[in-house]
């Protein structure tokens, strides 16, 4: 059986790293601005104003950058501004990356078990459904792959992972077989070359600039991946297509990653696979089953609406989608 995780910034935040966009904005706006060009100064002024009055505008840096393109009248203006914020973002991530994790402060065995058994944090009825599904693979090893949307190497550090097969646990249905982690890839680059941008040209809100190829090469993430020629995006897509269980943790179904949501939807549509989504909704108390069910429906609908599926296709895959709220699955700090 193939389990594929898509893991986002929620993982790093959960283990105590200050990697929220707000942390970056605080860092960015505190830098010496005396040498900034006029376009960078305008961006920083806009950031200060909107963060103080409507921080939701910049709650997603990538969407906000696409919207901010309406302030540019040329490719050159965009280049100067984008290069500055991207370079400062790289420095910000590298600073975090240089602060190596103290492994003794984390429960590494829990991390391994959590990766090996994503079903464990779901309710008993859902666990039973998932284990019935797993029964198709009792006579073989289980392979786990991670597609990280983070720029940090936190998972590699925690697991002492060095691009080789790592045993996470034994297969509970047949203990002669193992559950192994075989790959971790970073779809948006690492701290040395972090990719920030939008999903497609429709998210570049300046209608005059969005059709310029050079602008697209700056801002469209799938194109940025293609230009680098590393084929990491191709490998990630193949992993999703071959997955039997897809787990999404620490990601918010943002529009700038719609490419990947559609890839997951196509996998669910074309094969017998399952999607496990770890949601975080602090407004839903655990003692209100009605609200929990409503929350699950809302996340399902949000995911389905982010895809290109027809209404009939959405109905076909909705029963393959499991949602759990506020899981403790990766609460590994001691």
Secondary structure, DSSP 8 states (H G I E B T S, - for coil): -EEEEEE-HHHHHHTT---SHHHHHHHHHHS--TT--HHHHHHHHHHHHHHHH-GGGGSSHHHHHHHHGGG-SSHHHHHHHHHHHHHHHHHHHHHHHHS---GGGB-HHHHHHHHH-GGGGS-HHHHHHHHHHHGGGTTS-EEEEEEE--SS-HHHHHHT--SS-EEEEE-TT-TTSEEEEEEEEETT--TTS----BSSGGG---TTTTT-HHHHHHHBHHHHHHHHT--HHHHHHHHHHH-SEEEEES----GGGHHHHHHHHHHHHHSS-EEEEEE--TTS-TT-HHHHHHHHHHHHHHHHHTS---HHHHHHHGGGEEEEES--TT--B-
